[in-house]
Amino acid sequence: MYALRCDAVNQAIWDALPDEPRQRLALALADACADPLGTTQPYGEDDGIMRTLVTGDILVVIYLGHQTTTLHVYGIEYLG
């Protein structure tokens, strides 16, 4: 299980989402913490570190710290 890390800027974006997308994002990130490579897609070249998580109208760029078992949210885009 990976620990989730989210800076203040991305946390503010997450908090500002409407209820339904915010809840969907929370569940998707929980799934990604449990299985980061199985629930995400490569971000550009597949290096197993920079990944994207797509859930409906939300795109999240994440960094996987495999040695520290942390999942860092680098950016959240809401398309809704």
Helices and strands as residue ranges (DSSP letters): E 3-6, H 8-16, H 19-34, E 41-42, E 50-55, E 58-65, E 70-78
